[in-house]
């Protein structure tokens, strides 16, 4: 299975902040991402999924990298991530994502639920 997402960032009062999403189904904090739709490029999926989960229309930046893992159903999954500058929009809670939070990079490492997301964040941080 293929998916795509982004590290959504903005300049905050104390430096770069990233946007994390809370998924109530799993009670976790992660980077916004989702599965590709038929005929969609990875880049298109990343922009669409980030918009769907965060409400923000973000600008696609450089590719950060990808992670591979086995999902909860035992299927192999590859997720590609891009740096995404925060754009206009407003978060509206929904079934898939019920909360978002802007946090500094160090706090994001503590809040994220998965090591794969921490690795992506580390790759993003090295580029900043």
Backbone as a ProteinNet text record, in pm:
[ID]
protein_1_A
[PRIMARY]
XXXXXXXXXXXXXXXXXXXXXXXXXXXXXXXXXXXXXXXXXXXXXXXXXXXXXXXXXXXXXXXXXXXXXXXXXXXXXXXXXXXXXXXXXXXXXXXXXXXXXXXXXXXXXXXXXXXXXXXXXXXXXXXX
[TERTIARY]
84.3	0	89.3	47.6	121.2	39.6	110.8	47.9	144.1	92.8	174.4	124.7	216.7	180.3	282.4	273.2	362.5	397.7	509.7	544.1	503.2	388.8	334.3	402.6	461.4	537.3	501.3	533.3	520	625	652.5	742.7	661.3	703.3	637.4	723	673.9	748.9	886.7	899	1025.5	1095.4	1059.9	1121	1017.2	1064.3	973.2	879	753	651.5	597	557.1	495.9	356.6	272	132.8	115.3	66.1	39.1	-110.7	-153.1	-294.8	-323.3	-440.7	-484.9	-593.9	-571.5	-669.2	-740.9	-870.1	-940.7	-952.3	-957.3	-969.6	-853.2	-733.3	-613.6	-564	-625.5	-582.4	-432.7	-388.9	-247.2	-228.3	-105.6	-63.3	35.5	10.6	95.9	107.9	187	195.3	79.2	22.1	-89.3	-45.7	-125.5	-93.9	-216.4	-210.8	-320.6	-289.9	-378.7	-361.6	-384.8	-313	-332.6	-464.6	-530	-648.5	-603.7	-683.9	-646	-613.1	-500.3	-459.3	-393.4	-378.9	-323.8	-172.5	-96.7	46.7	68.4	188.2	220.2	209.1	256	251.4	107.4	21.5	-119.7	-186	-154	-211.1	-165.2	-38.4	13.6	-62.1	-78	-147.9	-294.6	-359.8	-501.7	-520.6	-440.8	-456	-429.3	-325.8	-296.9	-414.6	-469.3	-584.4	-705.3	-730.7	-845.7	-830.6	-710.2	-691.1	-672	-616.9	-585.2	-672.5	-736.1	-812.5	-726.6	-596.4	-505.3	-466.4	-463.9	-412.6	-264.4	-179.8	-36.2	39.9	157	244.8	344.5	346.8	436	580.2	666	808.1	888.9	1010.1	1100.4	1053.5	1083	1054	1151.1	1096.2	1177.4	1233.4	1150.9	1192.5	1072	1097.6	987.8	1017.2	910.8	922	843.7	889	820.7	792.7	675	639.9	522.9	488.1	373	259	143.4	30.9	-35.2	-139.8	-206.5	-270.5	-292.5	-351.2	-246.3	-118.6	-10.8	29.3	-17.6	15.5	135.8	224.7	337.5	287.1	345.3	302.9	426.1	424.7	529.7	464.2	518.9	465.6	576	549.8	642.4	595.6	692.8	661.7	731.5	663.6	718	711	801.8	792.5	677.8	590.5	475.4	457.7	473.3	451.6	301.8	266.9	125.7	63.2	-57.6	-130.9	-261.2	-349.2	-478.7	-568.2	-662.9	-760.8	-786.2	-877.5	-915.7	-949.3	-898.1	-925.5	-1069.5	-1135.2	-1268.5	-1261	-1290.7	-1285.9	-1376.6	-1333.1	-1405.7	-1383.1	-1439.1	-1424	-1279.2	-1210.8	-1074.4	-972.1	-984.6	-894.1	-980.1	-967.4	-1052.9	-981.5	-848.2	-772.9	-640.4	-589.1	-455.1	-385.1	-252.7	-178.9	-47.6	-18	110	206.9	322.6	423.3	562.1	654.9	794.1	852.5	967.4	1027.4	1060.8	1114.9	1147.5	1020.5	918.9	791.8	728	738.7	681.3	741.8	872.2	937.5	877	842.1	784	638.6	564.4	421	390.6	468.4	441.4	437.2	342.8	321.4	413	469.9	542.2	684.9	777.1	916.3	931.4	847.3	857	832.7	736.2	710.7	826.7	886.7	1002.6	1119.3	1138.2	1245.9	1221.1	1096.9	1063.5	1088.4	1046	1068.1	1217.2	1298	1443.2	1501.1	1452.2	1499.1	1458.7	1337.6	1290.2	1378.3	1407.6	1485.8	1626.4	1687.3	1822.5	1825.2	1715.5	1709.1	1682.1	1639.8	1602.9	1723.1
-117.1	0	124	225.6	351.5	463.2	553.2	669.5	786.8	906.2	1026.9	1126.5	1211	1310	1420.5	1496.7	1609.8	1646	1714.6	1782.9	1928.1	1964.1	2099.4	2187.6	2298.6	2385	2531.1	2606.9	2753	2809.9	2937.5	3008	3048	3001.9	3038.6	3136.3	3181.5	3278.8	3227.5	3094.9	3038.3	2956	2977	2900.8	2819.3	2722	2639.5	2558.4	2552.9	2467.7	2374.9	2255.2	2160	2124.8	2082.3	2051.3	1900.4	1855	1713.8	1690.9	1571.6	1537.8	1425	1431.6	1326.1	1244.7	1112.9	1022.4	945.9	973.9	910	758.4	708.8	564.5	488.9	549.9	486.6	555.6	668.4	751.5	778.1	827.9	857	997.7	1045.6	1171.9	1137.3	1190.3	1156.8	1275.4	1254.1	1350.1	1322.7	1425.7	1402.6	1324.8	1224.6	1139.1	1059.6	995.3	908.3	836.1	742	655.9	730.8	687.3	741.1	692.5	778.6	740.1	694.9	613.3	566.2	682.8	671.4	772.5	894.7	900.9	1016.6	999.4	1107.4	1102.1	1111.5	1074.4	1085.1	1230.1	1323.2	1464.9	1513.4	1475.3	1514.2	1458	1332.1	1268.7	1340.1	1377.8	1446.3	1576.6	1657.4	1785.9	1762.3	1668.5	1640.4	1588.5	1489.8	1430	1532.3	1613.6	1715.7	1812.9	1853	1944.2	1878.6	1752.2	1683.2	1669.5	1639.4	1613.2	1739.8	1846	1966.2	2086.7	2085.4	2200.9	2307.7	2285.4	2385.1	2352	2454.4	2441.4	2476.6	2375.1	2395	2393.7	2457.4	2462	2348	2264	2148.8	2195.9	2149.9	2182.8	2061.2	2053.3	1943.5	1812.6	1703.6	1572.8	1548.6	1499.5	1471.1	1330	1236	1096.7	1007	879.8	784.4	688.3	627.2	523.5	401.9	286	160.3	88.3	31.9	-45	-136.3	-220.2	-308	-246.5	-227.1	-163.6	-260.1	-213.3	-292.9	-420.6	-425.3	-544.9	-637	-605.8	-690.2	-663.7	-552.3	-518.9	-426	-447.9	-355.1	-218.4	-112.7	22.9	109.6	192.3	289.9	427.2	519.4	655.4	752.8	836.9	943.9	1073.7	1153.6	1279.6	1397.5	1512.3	1638.1	1743.4	1838.2	1959.3	2041.4	2094.7	2170.3	2295.9	2411.7	2537.7	2555.1	2589.9	2607.1	2716.3	2690.1	2786.9	2825.3	2881.5	2927	2808.6	2833.5	2731.9	2726.8	2638.7	2625.5	2479.6	2429.5	2292.2	2278	2171.6	2135.6	1989.8	1962.6	1824	1733.5	1608.7	1510.6	1372.1	1270.9	1134.8	1087	1117.7	1066.9	1140.8	1272.5	1355.9	1449	1436	1516.5	1634.3	1642	1752.9	1768.2	1890.5	1919.2	2005.9	2005.4	2096.6	2138.6	2268.5	2322.4	2308.6	2249.3	2230.9	2256.9	2293.7	2308.3	2171.9	2171.4	2046.4	1949.7	1999.9	1911	1851.3	1935	1886.4	1784.7	1807.2	1713.2	1574.4	1567.7	1436.8	1364	1438.4	1376.6	1336.4	1416.6	1394	1284.5	1277.1	1178.3	1036.8	958.4	822.8	717.9	747	643.2	684.6	587.5	612	648.8	591.9	625.5	774.8	832.6	976.7	1056.5	1008.1	1076.8	1078.1	968.3	963.5	1067.3	1078.5	1178.9	1318.7	1343.2	1473.1	1503.2	1402.3	1421.6	1459.4	1393.7	1428.3	1571.6	1611.8	1747.8	1847.6	1816.6	1906.1	1925.8	1821	1833.8	1927.8	1941.9	2028	2174.3	2199.9	2335.8	2415.7
0	0	0	-74.4	-81.5	-19.7	47.7	109.2	98.1	126.7	119.7	223.9	268.8	369.3	376.8	484.7	496.5	638.7	650.7	773.9	750.1	806.5	790.4	893.6	847.5	937.1	918.4	1023.7	1020	1113.7	1097.4	1187.9	1309.6	1426	1551	1628.5	1743.8	1824.3	1868.3	1885.5	1932.5	1824.2	1698.6	1589.6	1514.4	1438.3	1358.8	1446.6	1403.9	1466.4	1359.9	1401.6	1309.8	1360.6	1267.7	1299.5	1309.8	1425	1448.6	1450.8	1409	1406.9	1504.8	1567.3	1658.8	1590.9	1584.7	1523.4	1635.6	1655.9	1767.1	1753	1629.9	1608.1	1672.2	1668	1722.6	1850.1	1885.7	1997.6	1989.4	1872	1851.5	1796.6	1804.5	1744	1633.9	1514.9	1401.1	1306.5	1202.2	1092.9	998.1	936.9	844.9	721.1	686.5	570.9	534.8	417	376.7	247.7	217	99.8	-30.8	-133.5	-267.2	-325	-401.2	-476.8	-615.4	-682.9	-816.7	-910.5	-980.8	-1077.9	-1017.8	-887.3	-819.1	-801.2	-818.4	-790.5	-639.5	-597.2	-455.2	-407.8	-489.5	-454	-440.5	-534.9	-527.9	-402.8	-371.4	-252.3	-125.7	-119.8	-1.3	23	-81.6	-67.6	-29.5	-94.8	-66.8	75.1	114.4	247.5	358.4	341.8	442.5	452.1	339.3	340.4	408	376.5	435.8	587.1	633	775.8	858.2	799	876.7	842.9	726.2	681.2	616	605.8	549.8	406.5	323.1	186.9	193.1	190.8	210.7	79.1	82.6	-33.6	-23.8	-126.7	-131	-147.8	-59.6	-67	-108.7	-59.2	-92.2	-29.9	-100.8	-43	72.5	182.6	301.1	294.2	252.2	246.7	261.5	282.4	296.2	409.9	457.9	561	514.5	557.5	526.6	657.1	666.5	785.8	753.7	848.6	834.8	914.3	848.9	917.7	1016.5	1083.2	1186.9	1133.9	1003.2	941.4	880.8	904.5	854.2	710.7	652.8	514	509.1	410.3	395.5	347.2	401.8	366.8	347.3	243.1	216.2	213.6	292.4	298.9	261.5	160.7	121.6	186.1	233.2	301.5	234.7	238.6	188.8	297.5	288.2	368.3	309.8	396.4	348.4	433	369.2	439	463.1	586.1	622	537.5	491.7	411.8	478.6	399.2	449.5	482.2	570.3	604	753.1	789.4	929	958.1	1068.4	1107.4	1156.1	1109.4	1156.3	1201.7	1330.4	1378.5	1295.1	1278.9	1198.7	1257.3	1194.7	1245.4	1240.6	1130.6	1111.9	1197.7	1206.5	1286.2	1370.6	1503.3	1590.7	1656.7	1640.4	1699.2	1626.9	1627.6	1576.6	1679.6	1675.1	1762.7	1697	1709.8	1666.2	1782	1756.1	1860.2	1803.2	1891.2	1852.1	1816.4	1753.9	1705.8	1818.4	1930	2041.8	2102.5	2119.6	2174.1	2080.5	1950.1	1852.7	1869.6	1891.5	1912.1	2031.5	2137.4	2256.6	2235.2	2158.7	2142	2039.7	1932.7	1827.7	1884.6	1837.1	1888.8	1826.3	1708.8	1634.9	1601.4	1612.7	1576.9	1430.2	1342.9	1199.8	1179.1	1250.6	1239.7	1297	1404.7	1462.2	1363.4	1290.6	1190.3	1080.2	1035.6	933.3	988.5	1111.4	1174.2	1185	1220.2	1228	1091.3	985.9	850.8	816	851.2	828.5	904.4	1030.9	1116.3	1061.1	1009.5	953.5	833.6	764.4	645.2	681.9	802.9	844	883
[MASK]
++++++++++++++++++++++++++++++++++++++++++++++++++++++++++++++++++++++++++++++++++++++++++++++++++++++++++++++++++++++++++++++++

